[in-house]
Amino acid sequence: MCERLKYEQMAYDLGKHYIVGLDEAGRGPMAGPLVVGAVIFPRDYYDERINDSKKLTEKKREELYRIIIENALAYQIEIIDVEDVDRLNVYQASKKGMLDAIEHISIRPDYALTDAMPLGDSIEHQSIIKGDGLSLSIGAASILAKVTRDRIMQDYAKIYPEYGFDKHKGYPTKQHKEALKKYGVTPIHRRSFQPVIEMLNQQLSLFDE
């Protein structure tokens, strides 16, 4: 048995039939949405190229995105907007996105594998630290989430070209922080994240003066 199907096989051994892998992209950025991917593969499916999205090039992720959706029994992508990330906090927004994905995916899973996200009593599941590199299903979900989010940020780069969202995807890079100082806060910035809070406070101080 392939090592990266170990957790799926453990679930099959428990008598489960539809195992969903879940992962998110975009917990760390200070701009843009959070995206959750969910994938249910056929029982015997394996592709050694599917791995943690962070270990893959953009070109390889795009290629695997197509392969995953063509071979999955079912898949779901949930987009959690900036307002919900700010309202819930990024951890709870990730959890909500995973639960929504389970609810909306076309085949009802009877077991879930997540990348370090406990889901409570809503579904029998296993939360695996660094699961996107240890489970084929979670790795596939990470690719769907990452590719979707990157595409969204590339679109935002056309709307807000000064910020370079196509390059850093909203992460707090030096380039992004400098653009934030120069051009201010956009509607897609997360107002609960510290660099954005600091910039908003500066803007309020200037207004008060």
N, C-alpha and C positions, 0 to 999 in steps of 0.2 A: 504493500500500500504506500502511496506517495505521502511523504511527511506533511505536505500542505493540505491533505485531505483528512488528516487525523481527527480533527474536531467534528467535521461532517460525519465521518464514519462512526464516531462515538454516538452521535445523535441517531444515526440509522440503527445502530445496535440497541438503542432504547425503544425502537419501534416507530421512530418519526419518519415522515414521508417527504415533507416539504420544508427544507431548511433554508432560511433567509440569512444572507450576510448583510450587515449594515455598517456603514461608515459615513463620516462627514468630511467636508472640506471647508475651510474658512473660519476656524475658531480663533486664529491668531490675528487676522487682519483688523485694521481700524476703519476699513471702509468696505462696503459691499455686503451682499447677503451671505448667509450660511447655507450650504447645500448638503443634503443627505442622499446617499445612494442606497438602494436595496436590490439584491440579486438572489434569485432562486435558480440554481442550475439543475439539469437532469442528474440523476444519481451517479452515473458513471462518467460524467464530463470532467475532463482535465485539460488544461493548457498550461504548460510550464512557463509561458511568457507572462501570464497574469501574476502580478505581484503588487506590493505596496506602491501606490502611485508616485510617492516621493522618490522612489528608486528608478523611475523610468523617465526617459526624455519626453518632451512634449509630443514629438512625432510618434513615438511608440505608444503613448497614452491614447492619442487620436486613433491609431490603428486598432488598438485593443478595445477601445470604446465600441467600435463597429462590430468587432468579433463577439464581444460580450452580449450586446443586445440581439445579435443574430442567433446566439446559441442558448441564451437563458430561457428557461421555462416561463419566467416572468421577471420583470424589473420595474422599479419605481424610482423617480427622482423627486425629492421635495425641496422647495426653495423657501427658506425662512427669511423674510425681509428684515431690513435694518431695524425697523420699529419694534418688531418682535424680539430681536436679539437684545435691544436696549431694555425692553420691558421685562423680559424673562431672565436675563443674563445668558451668557454664551453657553454655559453648561446645560441649563434647563432648555434652552432653545434647541440644542443638539438632541437632547432626549425627546423633546416634543416632535422633532423632525423624524426621528426613528420610529416613534409610535404612530405617527401619521402615515409613514411609508408602509408599515405593517397593515394599517387599516385600509390603505388605498391600492395596494398591489393586487393584481388580478387573480392570483392564487393565494388563498389564505394559508400562511405558513403555520406549522405546528411546532416549530422550534426556531430560535434565532441565535445567531452568533454575532457579537458586537465587538468593536474595537474599544475596549475599556469603558463601556457604558452600561451600567446596571439599568435594567428596565422595570424593576419592580415586579408585581404579580400579574402584569398584563399578558405575558406569554412566557412559557418555559424557555430559558435562554442560558447562554454562557457568555460572560464578559471576559474578553481575553486581552491582556496587556500586549500592545504591539501586534494586535491580531491581524492587521492588514498585511503583515509579512509572514504570518503563520497559517492563515486560512485562505484558501482559494476564493471562497465566497465573499469574505470581507475585503480581500484585495481587489476583487472585481467591483465591489461597491465603492471602494475608494477611488477607483479609476473613473467610474461614472460621475461621482460627485466632483472630483477635481476637474475633469474636462468640462463639465457643465459650468462650474463656477468660473473657470478661466475664460470661457467664451463670453460669459456675462460681463466680466471685467474688461475684456477687449472691446465690447460694445460700449461700455461706460467711458473707455478711453477716447472714443470718438465724440462723446458728449462733453467730456471734461479733459481736453487734450493737454492742459497744463500740468496735470497730476501724474502722467505716466502710468496709468493703471494697467496698461497692456504689458508693462515690464515687471512691476512688482506686485500686481494683483491685489493691491490694497494693504499689503503688509507694511509695518512701520519702518521702512528703510530710510536711509539718510535722504535720498531723493524725495520720498513721499513727505517726510517731515518738513523739509525745506519748502516744498510746494504748499503744504498746509499753512506755514507761516506767511508765505508770500500772497497766496490767493484766498485763504480762509477756508471755512468749513462748507462742504457741499451737502446736498440732501442725502447722499449715500454714505456719509460718514457716521460712524457709530458714536453717539453722544455719551455713551457710558464708558468709553475707552479713554484712558488718562491723557494721551497727547491731544485728543479732541476736546476734552474737558478744559485743559489748560488754554487752548486756543480760544474756546468760547468765552472763558473768563477774561482773557485779554481783550477780546472784542467788547465785552460788557464794560470793562474798565475804561476803554477809549470812549465808549458811548456816554458813560457817566461824566467824563471830563467835559 
